[in-house]
Amino acid sequence: MSSLVSGTPFLDVPEQSEWIVPAAPFELPAGCTAVVYCEGQFGEQDGKTANGLVRHSQKYEILSVIDSLRAGVDAGQFLDGTVNGIPVLASLAESIAHAGRVPDYLICGLAPADGLLSDAQRVVLLEGIARGMHIINGLHEFLNDDAEFVAEAVIARVTITDVRRPKAKRELHLFRGRIFDVTCPRIAVLGTDGAIGKRTTATLLVEALNARGIRAVMVGTGQTTLIQGGKYGVALDALVPQFCSGEVEHQVVAAFEGEDPDVIVVEGQGALSHPAYLTSAHIVRGSRPAGVIVQHAPKRQMLGDFPMMPMPTAASEIALIEAFADTRVIGVTINHEQMTEDELADSIAEHRSQLGLPVTDPLTRPLSDLVDMVLAAFPALAAVADTTTPV
């Protein structure tokens, strides 16, 4: 399997606030232990939050993944062909037994298009609460608004964090033009579909740039990045559209002022061409990237959650992006799902030839390819790069 692929505690229930134990803030210490619940979807598009946490987590120590359909495999081996010591287990009981004690957190690693829990999924999260585990929920369905979850959390004295719950509107930001004060390059990682690997590529790019001595910081735009521990970001698809561009701008400005980076990498969402999602447009408008990397899955024939809609090509997405905004695409990254090594090599060569752009697969090719893609587009960054450090 090789498919690629972030709150507010429950104190926001005023009528019951006198019964509720004060919740810990979302910014928790690193090293908290967690189990990721992803029944039936690990490695799939609707399991992208779990997939991302298995690959990268600054905030939580991921002990195991729950998915009875894939129980018995190593999560890293299953996703990327590299063992990482995180087992996939069949149930919450098995995950607790494997940990040797009750882990601190149960993270909902599911990310269905509707953002809702099924009855069976509710049962597992409620069981986690009953066992004394705090809940991290990245869905559109806010569990702090659910009387049953609130009551059980009060009894168990645990917290529920709804990662996608936006701040109060008075705390949100409209676009103000402060992005023009950001003097370093911004690179947006966009794509041709949802759950196609934009966040993974953005994360790897930031890591690779920093390893080469180029100070890079990532701005997240989805719930998974926030759960992973991203310092700058917003769950963009949960906002009133009026504030989306402004919130992206605000986070980019905060990253620039807080980190003094050489480059800022902005995580994309959905696709600019996608009929169901508008977030890419807000990301481009709010961050005003000088360059764009397009993530594409050549083997996908139809959009992931919309089987009646054919996939765009990388070329058509590039044309749309460059027509929509004052920016340029600087390279393409390939998602190798359902591809053999020979097919992947051919696809990289074909896209490189047809598009006249650098093309790579971040998960199977050297990360130096990603860095070189950026340096070719922004040669001034080469002055700060460490040419002696391999990536």
C-alpha positions in Angstrom: 0.0 0.0 0.0 1.5 3.3 -1.0 -1.2 6.0 -1.0 -0.2 9.4 0.3 -1.7 11.2 1.9 -5.6 19.7 13.5 -9.4 23.4 19.4 -11.5 24.2 21.8 -12.1 22.2 25.0 -15.5 21.3 26.2 -15.9 24.3 28.4 -17.9 25.9 25.7 -21.2 24.5 27.1 -22.3 27.4 29.3 -25.4 25.8 30.8 -23.3 22.9 32.2 -20.1 24.7 32.9 -20.4 24.4 36.7 -20.2 20.6 36.3 -17.2 20.5 34.0 -13.6 19.9 35.0 -11.4 22.7 33.5 -9.8 21.4 30.3 -6.2 21.5 29.4 -5.3 23.9 26.6 -4.7 22.5 23.2 -1.0 23.3 23.2 0.1 20.3 25.2 3.7 19.2 26.0 5.4 17.0 23.5 5.6 13.3 24.3 1.9 12.7 25.2 1.0 9.1 24.3 -1.8 8.6 21.8 -3.7 5.9 19.9 -5.1 6.8 16.5 -8.6 5.4 15.6 -9.0 4.7 11.9 -11.3 1.7 11.6 -11.5 0.5 8.0 -9.7 3.5 6.5 -6.0 3.4 7.4 -4.0 4.0 4.2 -7.0 5.2 2.4 -8.1 8.8 1.5 -10.6 9.0 4.4 -7.8 7.9 6.7 -5.5 10.8 5.8 -5.4 12.2 9.4 -4.2 8.8 10.7 -1.8 8.5 7.7 -0.3 11.9 8.5 0.1 11.2 12.2 1.9 7.9 11.5 4.3 9.7 9.2 4.9 12.8 11.4 3.8 14.0 14.8 5.5 16.7 16.9 2.9 16.7 19.6 2.0 13.1 20.3 3.9 9.8 20.6 1.8 7.6 18.4 1.7 4.1 20.0 -0.6 2.3 17.6 -3.4 2.6 15.0 -6.8 0.9 15.3 -8.1 -0.7 12.2 -9.3 -4.3 12.3 -9.2 -4.7 8.6 -5.4 -4.1 8.5 -4.5 -5.5 12.0 -1.1 -7.2 12.3 0.9 -4.9 10.0 3.4 -2.3 10.8 1.9 1.1 10.0 5.0 2.5 8.3 5.6 -0.6 6.3 2.0 -0.6 5.2 2.0 3.1 4.1 5.5 3.6 2.8 7.4 0.3 2.8 9.5 1.4 5.8 9.0 -0.1 9.3 8.4 2.5 12.0 7.4 0.3 14.9 3.8 1.6 15.1 1.5 -1.5 15.0 -1.9 -1.6 13.5 -4.2 -3.3 16.0 -7.8 -4.6 15.8 -9.4 -2.8 18.8 -9.0 -0.2 21.5 -8.6 -3.0 24.1 -5.6 -4.4 22.1 -4.1 -0.9 21.8 -4.3 -0.4 25.6 -2.8 -3.9 26.2 0.0 -3.2 23.8 0.8 0.1 25.5 0.9 -1.5 28.9 -1.3 1.3 30.4 -4.1 3.5 29.2 -2.6 6.0 26.7 -3.3 9.7 27.3 -5.1 10.4 24.1 -7.4 8.8 21.6 -7.2 10.6 18.3 -9.9 10.3 15.7 -7.8 9.7 12.6 -10.8 9.5 10.2 -11.4 12.3 7.7 -14.6 11.5 5.7 -15.8 14.1 3.3 -19.0 14.8 5.4 -16.9 15.1 8.6 -19.4 13.1 10.6 -19.2 10.1 13.0 -21.1 6.9 12.4 -22.8 5.1 15.3 -20.1 2.5 15.4 -17.4 5.1 15.5 -19.2 7.0 18.4 -19.1 3.8 20.4 -15.3 3.5 20.2 -14.6 7.2 21.1 -17.0 6.9 24.0 -15.2 3.8 25.2 -12.0 5.7 25.1 -13.5 8.4 27.3 -14.8 5.7 29.7 -11.3 4.3 30.0 -9.9 7.8 30.8 -8.5 8.9 27.5 -8.7 12.5 26.3 -10.3 12.8 22.8 -8.8 14.7 19.9 -11.4 15.2 17.2 -10.7 16.7 13.8 -14.1 16.2 12.3 -16.7 18.8 11.3 -19.0 17.3 14.0 -18.1 19.0 17.3 -18.2 16.5 20.1 -18.4 19.4 22.7 -21.9 20.1 21.3 -23.0 16.5 21.8 -24.7 16.0 25.2 -23.7 12.4 25.5 -20.0 13.0 24.9 -20.0 16.0 27.2 -21.6 14.1 30.0 -19.3 11.1 29.7 -16.2 13.4 29.6 -17.4 15.1 32.8 -17.8 11.7 34.6 -14.4 10.5 33.4 -12.7 13.9 34.0 -11.2 14.0 30.6 -11.1 16.7 27.9 -12.5 16.8 24.4 -10.7 18.9 21.8 -12.6 19.8 18.6 -9.7 20.9 16.4 -11.8 22.3 13.7 -13.9 24.6 15.9 -13.0 28.1 14.7 -12.3 31.0 17.0 -15.0 33.5 17.8 -15.7 35.7 14.8 -14.4 38.8 16.6 -11.0 37.0 16.8 -10.9 36.1 13.1 -9.1 38.2 10.5 -10.1 39.7 7.3 -7.5 40.2 4.5 -5.7 43.4 5.3 -2.8 43.4 2.8 -0.2 42.7 5.5 1.1 39.9 3.2 2.9 42.5 1.2 5.1 43.1 4.3 6.4 39.4 4.1 9.6 39.7 2.2 10.6 36.0 2.0 9.3 33.7 -0.8 6.1 31.8 -0.1 5.6 28.5 -1.8 2.2 26.9 -1.8 1.8 23.1 -2.2 -1.4 22.7 -4.2 -2.8 19.6 -5.9 -5.2 18.0 -8.4 -7.4 16.4 -5.8 -8.0 16.2 -2.0 -6.1 13.7 0.1 -3.4 13.4 -2.5 -0.2 14.2 -0.5 0.0 18.0 -0.3 0.6 18.0 3.5 3.1 15.2 3.3 5.1 17.0 0.5 5.0 20.3 2.4 6.2 18.7 5.6 9.1 16.9 3.8 10.0 20.1 1.9 10.3 22.1 5.1 12.4 19.4 6.8 14.7 19.1 3.8 15.2 22.9 3.4 16.0 23.2 7.1 18.5 20.3 6.8 20.2 22.3 4.1 20.5 25.4 6.3 17.6 27.2 4.7 15.3 28.4 7.4 11.9 27.2 6.4 8.6 27.2 8.2 5.3 25.6 7.3 1.8 27.2 7.6 -0.9 24.5 7.9 -4.4 24.9 6.6 -6.0 21.7 7.7 -6.9 19.8 10.9 -4.2 17.1 10.5 -1.3 19.6 10.5 -2.7 21.2 13.7 -3.0 17.8 15.4 0.5 16.9 14.4 1.7 20.0 16.3 2.1 22.7 13.6 2.9 26.0 15.2 1.2 28.1 12.5 -2.0 27.2 10.9 -5.8 27.2 10.7 -8.4 24.6 9.9 -9.5 26.6 6.8 -12.5 24.5 5.7 -14.3 25.2 9.0 -14.3 29.0 8.6 -16.9 31.4 7.2 -15.5 32.1 3.7 -15.3 35.9 4.5 -12.4 35.2 6.8 -10.5 32.5 4.9 -8.1 34.6 3.0 -7.5 36.9 6.0 -6.8 33.9 8.3 -4.2 32.5 5.8 -2.6 35.9 5.5 -2.6 36.3 9.3 -0.8 32.9 9.8 1.8 33.6 7.1 2.5 37.0 8.7 2.8 35.4 12.1 5.2 32.8 10.8 7.3 35.5 9.1 7.4 37.7 12.2 7.9 34.9 14.6 10.5 32.8 12.8 12.4 35.2 10.5 12.5 32.4 7.9 14.1 32.3 4.5 11.1 30.7 3.0 7.5 29.9 4.0 5.7 26.8 2.8 1.9 26.8 2.8 -0.1 23.6 2.8 -2.8 23.3 0.2 -6.3 21.9 0.5 -8.4 20.2 -2.1 -7.7 21.6 -5.6 -8.3 24.8 -7.3 -10.2 22.9 -10.0 -12.3 20.8 -7.5 -16.0 21.4 -7.7 -16.6 20.8 -4.0 -13.8 22.8 -2.3 -13.0 26.5 -2.4 -10.1 26.5 0.1 -7.3 26.5 -2.6 -8.6 29.8 -3.9 -8.3 31.3 -0.4 -4.9 29.9 0.2 -3.6 31.4 -3.1 -5.3 34.8 -2.4 -4.2 35.0 1.3 -0.6 33.8 1.0 0.1 35.2 -2.5 2.8 32.6 -3.2 5.7 33.4 -5.5 5.8 29.8 -6.4 3.5 26.7 -6.4 4.3 23.0 -6.3 1.5 20.8 -7.7 0.9 17.4 -6.3 -0.6 14.9 -8.7 -1.6 11.2 -8.7 -1.4 10.0 -12.3 -3.2 6.7 -11.6 -6.3 8.3 -10.2 -9.0 8.3 -12.9 -11.7 10.1 -10.9 -11.7 12.5 -7.9 -11.4 10.6 -4.6 -14.8 11.4 -3.1 -16.6 12.2 -6.3 -16.4 9.2 -8.7 -18.6 11.0 -11.2 -15.8 13.6 -11.7 -12.7 12.8 -13.8 -9.3 13.9 -12.5 -7.7 16.9 -14.0 -4.2 16.5 -15.5 -1.2 18.2 -14.0 -1.0 20.4 -17.1 -4.6 21.6 -16.8 -4.2 22.4 -13.1 -1.0 24.3 -13.7 -2.8 26.4 -16.4 -5.7 27.1 -14.0 -3.4 28.1 -11.1 -1.3 30.4 -13.3 -4.4 32.0 -14.8 -6.1 32.5 -11.4 -3.2 34.1 -9.6 0.0 36.1 -10.2 2.3 33.1 -9.5 4.1 30.4 -11.3 4.3 26.6 -10.8 7.9 25.7 -10.1 7.6 21.9 -10.0 5.4 18.8 -9.8 5.4 16.1 -7.2 4.0 12.7 -7.9 1.9 10.5 -5.6 2.9 7.0 -6.5 -0.3 5.2 -5.3 -1.1 2.1 -7.3 2.1 2.5 -9.4 4.9 0.1 -9.8 8.5 1.4 -9.7 8.7 1.3 -13.5 5.4 3.1 -13.9 6.6 5.8 -11.4 9.9 6.3 -13.2 8.1 6.6 -16.5 5.5 9.0 -15.1 8.2 11.3 -13.6 10.1 11.3 -16.9 6.9 11.9 -19.0 5.7 14.8 -16.8 9.1 16.3 -16.8 9.3 16.2 -20.5 5.8 17.4 -21.2 5.7 20.2 -18.6 9.3 21.4 -18.8 9.4 21.5 -15.0 11.3 19.6 -12.2 9.3 16.5 -11.2 9.9 14.1 -8.3 8.2 11.8 -5.8 9.1 13.0 -2.3 8.5 9.6 -0.7 10.7 7.5 -3.0 13.2 9.9 -4.5 16.0 11.9 -2.6 14.7 14.9 -0.8 17.5 16.8 -2.4 15.3 16.8 -5.5 12.7 18.9 -3.7 15.4 21.3 -2.4 16.8 21.6 -5.9 13.3 22.4 -7.2 13.1 25.3 -4.9 16.7 26.5 -5.5 16.1 26.5 -9.2 13.1 28.8 -8.8 14.6 31.0 -6.1 18.4 31.0 -6.7 18.9 33.7 -4.0 18.2 31.0 -1.4 21.4 29.2 -2.5 23.4 31.8 -0.7 22.2 30.5 2.6 22.1 26.8 1.8 24.6 24.4 3.3 26.0 22.6 0.3 27.9 20.2 2.5 24.9 18.6 4.2 23.3 15.7 2.3 19.5 15.5 2.2 
